[in-house]
Amino acid sequence: MQYIGFIAAFCTTISFIPQVVRTIRTRDTRGISLGMYSIFVFGVSLWLVYGIMLHDLPMIFANIITVILATIILVMKVKDVMR
Amino acid sequence: MQYIGFIAAFCTTISFIPQVVRTIRTRDTRGISLGMYSIFVFGVSLWLVYGIMLHDLPMIFANIITVILATIILVMKVKDVMR
């Protein structure tokens, strides 16, 4: 049963890879919401803290990757807004 | 300690609201990755199934909302691609 959780975590984590690739390639962040990525990066950072508190390695690992990917998108959006 | 998990779930769930608002308002989905939202909606649906299996109400509730919000963005992106 737990394997469903693993596949779910895998999918929601890697899903940000195509978005990062697209944003780096096109440099088009107009359609991307600054609000979404600000709240999302904050939320995933809390998930990471929670995972560390629970000593849950898969949770820590998945959330580190998601934080990195979502932060790349957030930084590109912030750069675009400040231009 | 568990309250950190609740705040984390709250943030990652509601973060999609500003993206939905922006996408509906601007109709600009060019910067949004079809790959990301396809994999993400699939992944969150599995989280929902996993939550149902575990009889975990907060997990079920948060993932239903996230599925709805992410599906709205996915549908608008697909419509845009097919135009």
Backbone of each chain as nested JSON, in Angstrom:
{
  "chains": [
    {"id": "A", "residues": [
      {"number": 1, "name": "MET", "atoms": {"N": [0.833, -1.208, 0.0], "CA": [0.0, 0.0, 0.0], "C": [0.869, 1.259, 0.0]}},
      {"number": 2, "name": "GLN", "atoms": {"N": [1.983, 1.188, 0.781], "CA": [2.846, 2.345, 0.912], "C": [3.468, 2.765, -0.426]}},
      {"number": 3, "name": "TYR", "atoms": {"N": [3.54, 1.802, -1.359], "CA": [4.156, 2.125, -2.651], "C": [3.361, 3.206, -3.388]}},
      {"number": 4, "name": "ILE", "atoms": {"N": [2.068, 3.305, -3.106], "CA": [1.26, 4.378, -3.717], "C": [1.747, 5.736, -3.226]}},
      {"number": 5, "name": "GLY", "atoms": {"N": [2.084, 5.811, -1.939], "CA": [2.649, 7.035, -1.379], "C": [3.978, 7.394, -2.035]}},
      {"number": 6, "name": "PHE", "atoms": {"N": [4.798, 6.37, -2.298], "CA": [6.093, 6.611, -2.939], "C": [5.922, 7.127, -4.369]}},
      {"number": 7, "name": "ILE", "atoms": {"N": [5.005, 6.497, -5.118], "CA": [4.776, 6.953, -6.498], "C": [4.213, 8.374, -6.483]}},
      {"number": 8, "name": "ALA", "atoms": {"N": [3.291, 8.633, -5.548], "CA": [2.706, 9.972, -5.419], "C": [3.796, 11.009, -5.143]}},
      {"number": 9, "name": "ALA", "atoms": {"N": [4.665, 10.719, -4.173], "CA": [5.751, 11.642, -3.811], "C": [6.698, 11.839, -4.995]}},
      {"number": 10, "name": "PHE", "atoms": {"N": [7.002, 10.748, -5.684], "CA": [7.889, 10.811, -6.845], "C": [7.306, 11.747, -7.906]}},
      {"number": 11, "name": "CYS", "atoms": {"N": [6.008, 11.562, -8.211], "CA": [5.355, 12.374, -9.254], "C": [5.292, 13.854, -8.88]}},
      {"number": 12, "name": "THR", "atoms": {"N": [4.821, 14.158, -7.663], "CA": [4.67, 15.574, -7.307], "C": [6.044, 16.246, -7.19]}},
      {"number": 13, "name": "THR", "atoms": {"N": [7.086, 15.461, -6.898], "CA": [8.434, 16.033, -6.816], "C": [9.01, 16.303, -8.209]}},
      {"number": 14, "name": "ILE", "atoms": {"N": [9.012, 15.267, -9.055], "CA": [9.637, 15.442, -10.39], "C": [8.81, 16.322, -11.32]}},
      {"number": 15, "name": "SER", "atoms": {"N": [7.522, 16.539, -10.998], "CA": [6.668, 17.336, -11.893], "C": [7.241, 18.739, -12.12]}},
      {"number": 16, "name": "PHE", "atoms": {"N": [8.026, 19.24, -11.155], "CA": [8.56, 20.595, -11.303], "C": [9.733, 20.666, -12.281]}},
      {"number": 17, "name": "ILE", "atoms": {"N": [10.296, 19.505, -12.636], "CA": [11.436, 19.502, -13.575], "C": [11.033, 20.099, -14.94]}},
      {"number": 18, "name": "PRO", "atoms": {"N": [9.931, 19.609, -15.587], "CA": [9.572, 20.221, -16.872], "C": [9.276, 21.726, -16.786]}},
      {"number": 19, "name": "GLN", "atoms": {"N": [8.753, 22.171, -15.622], "CA": [8.486, 23.61, -15.46], "C": [9.794, 24.394, -15.385]}},
      {"number": 20, "name": "VAL", "atoms": {"N": [10.774, 23.852, -14.656], "CA": [12.083, 24.51, -14.559], "C": [12.722, 24.582, -15.94]}},
      {"number": 21, "name": "VAL", "atoms": {"N": [12.682, 23.461, -16.669], "CA": [13.273, 23.406, -18.011], "C": [12.601, 24.442, -18.916]}},
      {"number": 22, "name": "ARG", "atoms": {"N": [11.265, 24.49, -18.884], "CA": [10.527, 25.42, -19.731], "C": [10.864, 26.871, -19.397]}},
      {"number": 23, "name": "THR", "atoms": {"N": [10.901, 27.173, -18.085], "CA": [11.14, 28.55, -17.651], "C": [12.566, 28.99, -17.996]}},
      {"number": 24, "name": "ILE", "atoms": {"N": [13.542, 28.093, -17.828], "CA": [14.93, 28.437, -18.179], "C": [15.055, 28.638, -19.691]}},
      {"number": 25, "name": "ARG", "atoms": {"N": [14.41, 27.756, -20.454], "CA": [14.49, 27.823, -21.92], "C": [13.82, 29.067, -22.492]}},
      {"number": 26, "name": "THR", "atoms": {"N": [12.565, 29.305, -22.072], "CA": [11.778, 30.376, -22.688], "C": [11.977, 31.73, -21.993]}},
      {"number": 27, "name": "ARG", "atoms": {"N": [12.449, 31.704, -20.756], "CA": [12.56, 32.921, -19.927], "C": [11.211, 33.63, -19.808]}},
      {"number": 28, "name": "ASP", "atoms": {"N": [10.129, 32.908, -20.083], "CA": [8.787, 33.492, -20.028], "C": [8.15, 33.162, -18.68]}},
      {"number": 29, "name": "THR", "atoms": {"N": [8.132, 34.155, -17.78], "CA": [7.537, 33.916, -16.455], "C": [6.259, 34.731, -16.267]}},
      {"number": 30, "name": "ARG", "atoms": {"N": [5.782, 35.356, -17.352], "CA": [4.602, 36.223, -17.213], "C": [3.374, 35.471, -16.728]}},
      {"number": 31, "name": "GLY", "atoms": {"N": [3.212, 34.221, -17.212], "CA": [2.037, 33.442, -16.833], "C": [2.16, 32.785, -15.468]}},
      {"number": 32, "name": "ILE", "atoms": {"N": [3.364, 32.89, -14.891], "CA": [3.622, 32.237, -13.602], "C": [3.313, 33.198, -12.456]}},
      {"number": 33, "name": "SER", "atoms": {"N": [2.637, 32.685, -11.432], "CA": [2.21, 33.523, -10.307], "C": [3.304, 33.622, -9.242]}},
      {"number": 34, "name": "LEU", "atoms": {"N": [3.71, 34.862, -8.951], "CA": [4.688, 35.116, -7.881], "C": [4.111, 34.662, -6.54]}},
      {"number": 35, "name": "GLY", "atoms": {"N": [2.818, 34.946, -6.339], "CA": [2.146, 34.544, -5.102], "C": [2.206, 33.04, -4.906]}},
      {"number": 36, "name": "MET", "atoms": {"N": [1.906, 32.282, -5.976], "CA": [1.936, 30.83, -5.858], "C": [3.305, 30.34, -5.418]}},
      {"number": 37, "name": "TYR", "atoms": {"N": [4.366, 30.752, -6.121], "CA": [5.687, 30.202, -5.812], "C": [6.233, 30.707, -4.476]}},
      {"number": 38, "name": "SER", "atoms": {"N": [5.822, 31.919, -4.045], "CA": [6.246, 32.404, -2.733], "C": [5.65, 31.527, -1.639]}},
      {"number": 39, "name": "ILE", "atoms": {"N": [4.327, 31.328, -1.702], "CA": [3.651, 30.528, -0.67], "C": [4.094, 29.065, -0.766]}},
      {"number": 40, "name": "PHE", "atoms": {"N": [4.254, 28.582, -2.008], "CA": [4.611, 27.178, -2.206], "C": [5.992, 26.856, -1.633]}},
      {"number": 41, "name": "VAL", "atoms": {"N": [6.995, 27.703, -1.939], "CA": [8.356, 27.471, -1.431], "C": [8.352, 27.511, 0.1]}},
      {"number": 42, "name": "PHE", "atoms": {"N": [7.599, 28.466, 0.665], "CA": [7.477, 28.539, 2.125], "C": [6.849, 27.253, 2.672]}},
      {"number": 43, "name": "GLY", "atoms": {"N": [5.768, 26.818, 2.037], "CA": [5.057, 25.609, 2.48], "C": [5.918, 24.355, 2.389]}},
      {"number": 44, "name": "VAL", "atoms": {"N": [6.642, 24.203, 1.271], "CA": [7.482, 23.006, 1.109], "C": [8.651, 23.04, 2.1]}},
      {"number": 45, "name": "SER", "atoms": {"N": [9.144, 24.254, 2.421], "CA": [10.199, 24.37, 3.435], "C": [9.687, 23.879, 4.792]}},
      {"number": 46, "name": "LEU", "atoms": {"N": [8.418, 24.199, 5.089], "CA": [7.817, 23.699, 6.336], "C": [7.656, 22.182, 6.298]}},
      {"number": 47, "name": "TRP", "atoms": {"N": [7.285, 21.635, 5.13], "CA": [7.205, 20.172, 4.97], "C": [8.564, 19.544, 5.27]}},
      {"number": 48, "name": "LEU", "atoms": {"N": [9.627, 20.222, 4.81], "CA": [10.993, 19.73, 5.03], "C": [11.323, 19.747, 6.523]}},
      {"number": 49, "name": "VAL", "atoms": {"N": [10.981, 20.855, 7.198], "CA": [11.2, 20.964, 8.647], "C": [10.43, 19.85, 9.371]}},
      {"number": 50, "name": "TYR", "atoms": {"N": [9.196, 19.65, 8.95], "CA": [8.343, 18.607, 9.545], "C": [8.96, 17.218, 9.339]}},
      {"number": 51, "name": "GLY", "atoms": {"N": [9.476, 16.978, 8.127], "CA": [10.131, 15.704, 7.814], "C": [11.367, 15.486, 8.685]}},
      {"number": 52, "name": "ILE", "atoms": {"N": [12.13, 16.573, 8.917], "CA": [13.329, 16.487, 9.76], "C": [12.926, 16.158, 11.204]}},
      {"number": 53, "name": "MET", "atoms": {"N": [11.845, 16.825, 11.676], "CA": [11.344, 16.566, 13.029], "C": [10.892, 15.119, 13.201]}},
      {"number": 54, "name": "LEU", "atoms": {"N": [10.293, 14.555, 12.141], "CA": [9.791, 13.178, 12.202], "C": [10.877, 12.154, 11.872]}},
      {"number": 55, "name": "HIS", "atoms": {"N": [12.096, 12.648, 11.518], "CA": [13.193, 11.775, 11.073], "C": [12.738, 10.878, 9.928]}},
      {"number": 56, "name": "ASP", "atoms": {"N": [11.91, 11.446, 9.025], "CA": [11.374, 10.668, 7.91], "C": [12.206, 10.961, 6.652]}},
      {"number": 57, "name": "LEU", "atoms": {"N": [13.097, 10.022, 6.324], "CA": [14.049, 10.249, 5.229], "C": [13.409, 10.493, 3.853]}},
      {"number": 58, "name": "PRO", "atoms": {"N": [12.416, 9.668, 3.436], "CA": [11.806, 9.93, 2.122], "C": [11.177, 11.33, 2.055]}},
      {"number": 59, "name": "MET", "atoms": {"N": [10.548, 11.745, 3.166], "CA": [9.907, 13.066, 3.235], "C": [10.962, 14.171, 3.118]}},
      {"number": 60, "name": "ILE", "atoms": {"N": [12.09, 13.985, 3.827], "CA": [13.18, 14.966, 3.782], "C": [13.723, 15.062, 2.359]}},
      {"number": 61, "name": "PHE", "atoms": {"N": [14.005, 13.899, 1.768], "CA": [14.611, 13.826, 0.444], "C": [13.709, 14.47, -0.619]}},
      {"number": 62, "name": "ALA", "atoms": {"N": [12.424, 14.067, -0.632], "CA": [11.484, 14.595, -1.638], "C": [11.323, 16.105, -1.505]}},
      {"number": 63, "name": "ASN", "atoms": {"N": [11.248, 16.582, -0.248], "CA": [11.01, 18.014, -0.057], "C": [12.243, 18.869, -0.347]}},
      {"number": 64, "name": "ILE", "atoms": {"N": [13.449, 18.312, -0.141], "CA": [14.662, 19.049, -0.514], "C": [14.659, 19.295, -2.026]}},
      {"number": 65, "name": "ILE", "atoms": {"N": [14.353, 18.242, -2.789], "CA": [14.343, 18.371, -4.256], "C": [13.279, 19.378, -4.696]}},
      {"number": 66, "name": "THR", "atoms": {"N": [12.069, 19.262, -4.11], "CA": [10.989, 20.178, -4.495], "C": [11.339, 21.626, -4.144]}},
      {"number": 67, "name": "VAL", "atoms": {"N": [11.932, 21.846, -2.964], "CA": [12.333, 23.205, -2.576], "C": [13.317, 23.774, -3.6]}},
      {"number": 68, "name": "ILE", "atoms": {"N": [14.302, 22.969, -3.996], "CA": [15.309, 23.44, -4.959], "C": [14.642, 23.816, -6.286]}},
      {"number": 69, "name": "LEU", "atoms": {"N": [13.804, 22.913, -6.81], "CA": [13.169, 23.153, -8.118], "C": [12.242, 24.37, -8.067]}},
      {"number": 70, "name": "ALA", "atoms": {"N": [11.393, 24.447, -7.04], "CA": [10.44, 25.56, -6.943], "C": [11.163, 26.883, -6.699]}},
      {"number": 71, "name": "THR", "atoms": {"N": [12.297, 26.831, -5.987], "CA": [13.062, 28.06, -5.726], "C": [13.681, 28.593, -7.022]}},
      {"number": 72, "name": "ILE", "atoms": {"N": [14.12, 27.697, -7.895], "CA": [14.672, 28.138, -9.19], "C": [13.604, 28.948, -9.948]}},
      {"number": 73, "name": "ILE", "atoms": {"N": [12.378, 28.414, -9.977], "CA": [11.279, 29.1, -10.685], "C": [10.97, 30.435, -9.995]}},
      {"number": 74, "name": "LEU", "atoms": {"N": [10.92, 30.418, -8.66], "CA": [10.638, 31.64, -7.893], "C": [11.688, 32.717, -8.172]}},
      {"number": 75, "name": "VAL", "atoms": {"N": [12.963, 32.334, -8.162], "CA": [14.05, 33.294, -8.39], "C": [13.933, 33.902, -9.797]}},
      {"number": 76, "name": "MET", "atoms": {"N": [13.618, 33.068, -10.789], "CA": [13.485, 33.586, -12.154], "C": [12.3, 34.539, -12.272]}},
      {"number": 77, "name": "LYS", "atoms": {"N": [11.223, 34.234, -11.557], "CA": [10.05, 35.103, -11.553], "C": [10.378, 36.437, -10.87]}},
      {"number": 78, "name": "VAL", "atoms": {"N": [11.049, 36.382, -9.717], "CA": [11.411, 37.598, -8.978], "C": [12.324, 38.486, -9.827]}},
      {"number": 79, "name": "LYS", "atoms": {"N": [13.305, 37.869, -10.49], "CA": [14.203, 38.608, -11.383], "C": [13.412, 39.334, -12.466]}},
      {"number": 80, "name": "ASP", "atoms": {"N": [12.403, 38.628, -13.016], "CA": [11.576, 39.165, -14.094], "C": [10.735, 40.343, -13.596]}},
      {"number": 81, "name": "VAL", "atoms": {"N": [10.188, 40.21, -12.378], "CA": [9.352, 41.264, -11.789], "C": [10.198, 42.506, -11.51]}},
      {"number": 82, "name": "MET", "atoms": {"N": [11.455, 42.303, -11.084], "CA": [12.31, 43.424, -10.69], "C": [12.949, 44.127, -11.895]}},
      {"number": 83, "name": "ARG", "atoms": {"N": [12.871, 43.512, -13.061], "CA": [13.484, 44.139, -14.242], "C": [12.77, 45.423, -14.639]}}
    ]},
    {"id": "B", "residues": [
      {"number": 1, "name": "MET", "atoms": {"N": [3.825, 19.867, 17.686], "CA": [4.707, 19.652, 16.544], "C": [3.902, 19.47, 15.254]}},
      {"number": 2, "name": "GLN", "atoms": {"N": [2.765, 18.757, 15.417], "CA": [1.95, 18.438, 14.243], "C": [1.428, 19.701, 13.547]}},
      {"number": 3, "name": "TYR", "atoms": {"N": [1.354, 20.811, 14.326], "CA": [0.821, 22.041, 13.738], "C": [1.694, 22.525, 12.575]}},
      {"number": 4, "name": "ILE", "atoms": {"N": [2.999, 22.179, 12.597], "CA": [3.875, 22.541, 11.475], "C": [3.415, 21.826, 10.207]}},
      {"number": 5, "name": "GLY", "atoms": {"N": [3.012, 20.568, 10.351], "CA": [2.474, 19.816, 9.216], "C": [1.195, 20.45, 8.683]}},
      {"number": 6, "name": "PHE", "atoms": {"N": [0.356, 20.934, 9.601], "CA": [-0.9, 21.565, 9.181], "C": [-0.636, 22.868, 8.413]}},
      {"number": 7, "name": "ILE", "atoms": {"N": [0.288, 23.683, 8.938], "CA": [0.61, 24.937, 8.251], "C": [1.229, 24.636, 6.882]}},
      {"number": 8, "name": "ALA", "atoms": {"N": [2.111, 23.628, 6.851], "CA": [2.744, 23.225, 5.583], "C": [1.685, 22.811, 4.562]}},
      {"number": 9, "name": "ALA", "atoms": {"N": [0.745, 21.955, 4.98], "CA": [-0.314, 21.478, 4.085], "C": [-1.194, 22.638, 3.633]}},
      {"number": 10, "name": "PHE", "atoms": {"N": [-1.488, 23.537, 4.569], "CA": [-2.322, 24.695, 4.249], "C": [-1.645, 25.551, 3.162]}},
      {"number": 11, "name": "CYS", "atoms": {"N": [-0.348, 25.825, 3.351], "CA": [0.387, 26.673, 2.397], "C": [0.498, 26.026, 1.014]}},
      {"number": 12, "name": "THR", "atoms": {"N": [0.925, 24.752, 0.958], "CA": [1.114, 24.136, -0.362], "C": [-0.241, 23.955, -1.071]}},
      {"number": 13, "name": "THR", "atoms": {"N": [-1.326, 23.857, -0.296], "CA": [-2.653, 23.723, -0.914], "C": [-3.141, 25.064, -1.456]}},
      {"number": 14, "name": "ILE", "atoms": {"N": [-3.145, 26.102, -0.602], "CA": [-3.691, 27.391, -1.044], "C": [-2.786, 28.118, -2.038]}},
      {"number": 15, "name": "SER", "atoms": {"N": [-1.488, 27.704, -2.117], "CA": [-0.563, 28.396, -3.033], "C": [-1.073, 28.385, -4.472]}},
      {"number": 16, "name": "PHE", "atoms": {"N": [-1.881, 27.382, -4.826], "CA": [-2.357, 27.297, -6.214], "C": [-3.47, 28.297, -6.513]}},
      {"number": 17, "name": "ILE", "atoms": {"N": [-4.071, 28.892, -5.473], "CA": [-5.155, 29.858, -5.702], "C": [-4.665, 31.069, -6.515]}},
      {"number": 18, "name": "PRO", "atoms": {"N": [-3.549, 31.755, -6.09], "CA": [-3.101, 32.895, -6.908], "C": [-2.737, 32.508, -8.35]}},
      {"number": 19, "name": "GLN", "atoms": {"N": [-2.262, 31.258, -8.548], "CA": [-1.947, 30.828, -9.929], "C": [-3.229, 30.663, -10.75]}},
      {"number": 20, "name": "VAL", "atoms": {"N": [-4.259, 30.083, -10.131], "CA": [-5.541, 29.921, -10.83], "C": [-6.107, 31.298, -11.183]}},
      {"number": 21, "name": "VAL", "atoms": {"N": [-6.075, 32.222, -10.209], "CA": [-6.601, 33.576, -10.433], "C": [-5.851, 34.249, -11.582]}},
      {"number": 22, "name": "ARG", "atoms": {"N": [-4.519, 34.14, -11.553], "CA": [-3.701, 34.778, -12.581], "C": [-3.984, 34.19, -13.97]}},
      {"number": 23, "name": "THR", "atoms": {"N": [-4.069, 32.847, -14.029], "CA": [-4.272, 32.182, -15.316], "C": [-5.65, 32.506, -15.889]}},
      {"number": 24, "name": "ILE", "atoms": {"N": [-6.674, 32.554, -15.018], "CA": [-8.025, 32.879, -15.487], "C": [-8.07, 34.335, -15.969]}},
      {"number": 25, "name": "ARG", "atoms": {"N": [-7.416, 35.23, -15.2], "CA": [-7.425, 36.656, -15.538], "C": [-6.685, 36.967, -16.828]}},
      {"number": 26, "name": "THR", "atoms": {"N": [-5.446, 36.454, -16.921], "CA": [-4.586, 36.821, -18.055], "C": [-4.761, 35.906, -19.265]}},
      {"number": 27, "name": "ARG", "atoms": {"N": [-5.286, 34.7, -19.039], "CA": [-5.389, 33.678, -20.096], "C": [-4.009, 33.375, -20.695]}},
      {"number": 28, "name": "ASP", "atoms": {"N": [-2.951, 33.723, -19.968], "CA": [-1.592, 33.504, -20.463], "C": [-1.04, 32.216, -19.861]}},
      {"number": 29, "name": "THR", "atoms": {"N": [-1.028, 31.15, -20.681], "CA": [-0.517, 29.863, -20.187], "C": [0.786, 29.48, -20.884]}},
      {"number": 30, "name": "ARG", "atoms": {"N": [1.353, 30.401, -21.674], "CA": [2.562, 30.046, -22.444], "C": [3.733, 29.667, -21.55]}},
      {"number": 31, "name": "GLY", "atoms": {"N": [3.863, 30.366, -20.397], "CA": [4.981, 30.081, -19.503], "C": [4.751, 28.869, -18.621]}},
      {"number": 32, "name": "ILE", "atoms": {"N": [3.523, 28.328, -18.675], "CA": [3.175, 27.195, -17.819], "C": [3.463, 25.878, -18.529]}},
      {"number": 33, "name": "SER", "atoms": {"N": [4.07, 24.936, -17.802], "CA": [4.466, 23.663, -18.399], "C": [3.331, 22.645, -18.354]}},
      {"number": 34, "name": "LEU", "atoms": {"N": [2.974, 22.141, -19.555], "CA": [1.953, 21.092, -19.659], "C": [2.437, 19.838, -18.941]}},
      {"number": 35, "name": "GLY", "atoms": {"N": [3.727, 19.535, -19.112], "CA": [4.321, 18.362, -18.452], "C": [4.187, 18.44, -16.946]}},
      {"number": 36, "name": "MET", "atoms": {"N": [4.508, 19.622, -16.391], "CA": [4.418, 19.769, -14.938], "C": [3.001, 19.483, -14.444]}},
      {"number": 37, "name": "TYR", "atoms": {"N": [2.008, 20.151, -15.041], "CA": [0.651, 20.0, -14.517], "C": [0.055, 18.624, -14.786]}},
      {"number": 38, "name": "SER", "atoms": {"N": [0.499, 17.961, -15.883], "CA": [0.022, 16.595, -16.139], "C": [0.517, 15.661, -15.048]}},
      {"number": 39, "name": "ILE", "atoms": {"N": [1.844, 15.7, -14.795], "CA": [2.435, 14.81, -13.787], "C": [1.937, 15.194, -12.387]}},
      {"number": 40, "name": "PHE", "atoms": {"N": [1.803, 16.502, -12.15], "CA": [1.404, 16.967, -10.82], "C": [-0.02, 16.532, -10.468]}},
      {"number": 41, "name": "VAL", "atoms": {"N": [-0.953, 16.712, -11.417], "CA": [-2.354, 16.314, -11.161], "C": [-2.433, 14.804, -10.913]}},
      {"number": 42, "name": "PHE", "atoms": {"N": [-1.67, 14.043, -11.713], "CA": [-1.622, 12.585, -11.519], "C": [-1.071, 12.259, -10.12]}},
      {"number": 43, "name": "GLY", "atoms": {"N": [0.021, 12.925, -9.752], "CA": [0.651, 12.685, -8.447], "C": [-0.254, 13.04, -7.283]}},
      {"number": 44, "name": "VAL", "atoms": {"N": [-0.926, 14.193, -7.379], "CA": [-1.812, 14.607, -6.279], "C": [-3.025, 13.676, -6.189]}},
      {"number": 45, "name": "SER", "atoms": {"N": [-3.479, 13.155, -7.336], "CA": [-4.577, 12.181, -7.319], "C": [-4.154, 10.927, -6.561]}},
      {"number": 46, "name": "LEU", "atoms": {"N": [-2.882, 10.515, -6.741], "CA": [-2.372, 9.354, -6.0], "C": [-2.264, 9.662, -4.508]}},
      {"number": 47, "name": "TRP", "atoms": {"N": [-1.849, 10.91, -4.17], "CA": [-1.842, 11.318, -2.751], "C": [-3.235, 11.201, -2.158]}},
      {"number": 48, "name": "LEU", "atoms": {"N": [-4.227, 11.577, -2.957], "CA": [-5.627, 11.51, -2.516], "C": [-6.034, 10.053, -2.264]}},
      {"number": 49, "name": "VAL", "atoms": {"N": [-5.688, 9.164, -3.207], "CA": [-5.972, 7.728, -3.057], "C": [-5.283, 7.2, -1.794]}},
      {"number": 50, "name": "TYR", "atoms": {"N": [-4.026, 7.61, -1.615], "CA": [-3.247, 7.186, -0.445], "C": [-3.909, 7.676, 0.846]}},
      {"number": 51, "name": "GLY", "atoms": {"N": [-4.383, 8.928, 0.836], "CA": [-5.073, 9.492, 1.995], "C": [-6.354, 8.735, 2.315]}},
      {"number": 52, "name": "ILE", "atoms": {"N": [-7.091, 8.342, 1.25], "CA": [-8.326, 7.574, 1.434], "C": [-8.0, 6.209, 2.049]}},
      {"number": 53, "name": "MET", "atoms": {"N": [-6.923, 5.573, 1.528], "CA": [-6.492, 4.271, 2.06], "C": [-6.115, 4.35, 3.542]}},
      {"number": 54, "name": "LEU", "atoms": {"N": [-5.495, 5.476, 3.915], "CA": [-5.062, 5.652, 5.304], "C": [-6.167, 6.217, 6.197]}},
      {"number": 55, "name": "HIS", "atoms": {"N": [-7.335, 6.523, 5.581], "CA": [-8.447, 7.164, 6.304], "C": [-7.972, 8.441, 6.998]}},
      {"number": 56, "name": "ASP", "atoms": {"N": [-7.078, 9.175, 6.317], "CA": [-6.525, 10.399, 6.897], "C": [-7.286, 11.602, 6.346]}},
      {"number": 57, "name": "LEU", "atoms": {"N": [-8.195, 12.145, 7.149], "CA": [-9.088, 13.212, 6.672], "C": [-8.364, 14.491, 6.214]}},
      {"number": 58, "name": "PRO", "atoms": {"N": [-7.394, 15.013, 7.007], "CA": [-6.715, 16.232, 6.539], "C": [-6.031, 16.015, 5.185]}},
      {"number": 59, "name": "MET", "atoms": {"N": [-5.433, 14.827, 5.0], "CA": [-4.747, 14.483, 3.754], "C": [-5.743, 14.43, 2.582]}},
      {"number": 60, "name": "ILE", "atoms": {"N": [-6.907, 13.819, 2.85], "CA": [-7.953, 13.719, 1.824], "C": [-8.432, 15.119, 1.447]}},
      {"number": 61, "name": "PHE", "atoms": {"N": [-8.72, 15.917, 2.468], "CA": [-9.278, 17.254, 2.26], "C": [-8.295, 18.148, 1.475]}},
      {"number": 62, "name": "ALA", "atoms": {"N": [-7.03, 18.19, 1.937], "CA": [-6.025, 19.037, 1.283], "C": [-5.808, 18.615, -0.171]}},
      {"number": 63, "name": "ASN", "atoms": {"N": [-5.771, 17.299, -0.404], "CA": [-5.487, 16.83, -1.765], "C": [-6.666, 17.008, -2.719]}},
      {"number": 64, "name": "ILE", "atoms": {"N": [-7.895, 16.965, -2.191], "CA": [-9.062, 17.241, -3.047], "C": [-8.972, 18.672, -3.56]}},
      {"number": 65, "name": "ILE", "atoms": {"N": [-8.671, 19.608, -2.654], "CA": [-8.579, 21.018, -3.048], "C": [-7.454, 21.228, -4.065]}},
      {"number": 66, "name": "THR", "atoms": {"N": [-6.29, 20.62, -3.775], "CA": [-5.148, 20.782, -4.685], "C": [-5.455, 20.185, -6.065]}},
      {"number": 67, "name": "VAL", "atoms": {"N": [-6.102, 19.015, -6.091], "CA": [-6.46, 18.399, -7.384], "C": [-7.358, 19.346, -8.176]}},
      {"number": 68, "name": "ILE", "atoms": {"N": [-8.352, 19.928, -7.506], "CA": [-9.292, 20.825, -8.202], "C": [-8.542, 22.033, -8.78]}},
      {"number": 69, "name": "LEU", "atoms": {"N": [-7.718, 22.676, -7.946], "CA": [-7.012, 23.89, -8.385], "C": [-6.036, 23.575, -9.526]}},
      {"number": 70, "name": "ALA", "atoms": {"N": [-5.25, 22.51, -9.365], "CA": [-4.259, 22.172, -10.398], "C": [-4.94, 21.719, -11.687]}},
      {"number": 71, "name": "THR", "atoms": {"N": [-6.108, 21.073, -11.561], "CA": [-6.823, 20.63, -12.763], "C": [-7.351, 21.822, -13.557]}},
      {"number": 72, "name": "ILE", "atoms": {"N": [-7.783, 22.875, -12.855], "CA": [-8.245, 24.085, -13.555], "C": [-7.114, 24.636, -14.422]}},
      {"number": 73, "name": "ILE", "atoms": {"N": [-5.899, 24.715, -13.848], "CA": [-4.745, 25.235, -14.594], "C": [-4.409, 24.3, -15.757]}},
      {"number": 74, "name": "LEU", "atoms": {"N": [-4.436, 22.986, -15.494], "CA": [-4.14, 21.998, -16.542], "C": [-5.124, 22.112, -17.705]}},
      {"number": 75, "name": "VAL", "atoms": {"N": [-6.421, 22.234, -17.395], "CA": [-7.448, 22.324, -18.438], "C": [-7.236, 23.586, -19.285]}},
      {"number": 76, "name": "MET", "atoms": {"N": [-6.909, 24.709, -18.626], "CA": [-6.685, 25.948, -19.383], "C": [-5.449, 25.835, -20.27]}},
      {"number": 77, "name": "LYS", "atoms": {"N": [-4.421, 25.129, -19.788], "CA": [-3.211, 24.92, -20.58], "C": [-3.514, 24.021, -21.792]}},
      {"number": 78, "name": "VAL", "atoms": {"N": [-4.249, 22.941, -21.553], "CA": [-4.588, 22.007, -22.64], "C": [-5.413, 22.721, -23.708]}},
      {"number": 79, "name": "LYS", "atoms": {"N": [-6.395, 23.52, -23.275], "CA": [-7.215, 24.301, -24.215], "C": [-6.341, 25.195, -25.077]}},
      {"number": 80, "name": "ASP", "atoms": {"N": [-5.336, 25.817, -24.43], "CA": [-4.438, 26.745, -25.106], "C": [-3.568, 26.009, -26.13]}},
      {"number": 81, "name": "VAL", "atoms": {"N": [-3.111, 24.817, -25.762], "CA": [-2.26, 24.009, -26.646], "C": [-3.068, 23.553, -27.864]}},
      {"number": 82, "name": "MET", "atoms": {"N": [-4.353, 23.229, -27.661], "CA": [-5.183, 22.682, -28.74], "C": [-5.73, 23.756, -29.68]}},
      {"number": 83, "name": "ARG", "atoms": {"N": [-5.606, 25.037, -29.263], "CA": [-6.158, 26.093, -30.106], "C": [-5.396, 26.215, -31.421]}}
    ]}
  ]
}
